[in-house]
């Protein structure tokens, strides 16, 4: 059974990961942003699930 998370519990990591992805892009690390963006997408999907 999955633990129910609040919207803020999901949005916080989205914000933090977005900052990391942007930094990786700026630093020229192209593999890192792709992985981070996949993780962000997972959080968005979790946020879209009915509560």
C-alpha positions as CSV (number, residue, x, y, z in Angstrom):
1,X,0.0,0.0,0.0
2,X,1.3,3.5,-0.9
3,X,1.7,6.2,1.6
4,X,-0.6,9.1,1.0
5,X,1.4,12.3,0.6
6,X,0.2,15.9,0.8
7,X,0.4,18.1,-2.2
8,X,3.3,20.0,-0.6
9,X,5.1,16.7,0.0
10,X,5.1,16.3,-3.8
11,X,5.6,19.9,-4.9
12,X,8.7,20.4,-2.7
13,X,10.8,17.8,-4.4
14,X,9.5,19.0,-7.8
15,X,10.9,22.4,-7.1
16,X,14.2,21.1,-5.7
17,X,14.7,18.7,-8.6
18,X,13.9,21.4,-11.1
19,X,16.6,23.6,-9.6
20,X,19.1,20.7,-9.9
21,X,18.1,20.0,-13.5
22,X,18.6,23.6,-14.5
23,X,22.0,23.7,-12.8
24,X,23.0,20.5,-14.6
25,X,21.9,22.0,-17.9
26,X,24.0,25.1,-17.3
27,X,27.0,23.0,-16.3
28,X,26.8,20.9,-19.5
29,X,25.9,17.7,-17.7
30,X,23.4,16.4,-20.2
31,X,22.7,12.9,-18.8
32,X,21.9,14.2,-15.3
33,X,19.0,16.6,-16.3
34,X,17.3,13.8,-18.3
35,X,17.3,11.5,-15.2
36,X,16.1,14.3,-13.0
37,X,13.4,15.3,-15.4
38,X,12.1,11.6,-15.4
39,X,11.9,11.8,-11.6
40,X,10.1,15.1,-11.8
41,X,7.6,13.5,-14.3
42,X,6.9,10.7,-11.8
43,X,6.1,13.3,-9.1
44,X,3.8,15.2,-11.5
45,X,2.0,11.9,-12.3
46,X,1.7,11.2,-8.5
47,X,0.3,14.7,-8.1
48,X,-2.3,14.1,-10.8
49,X,-3.6,10.9,-9.2
50,X,-7.0,11.2,-7.6
51,X,-6.9,11.5,-3.8
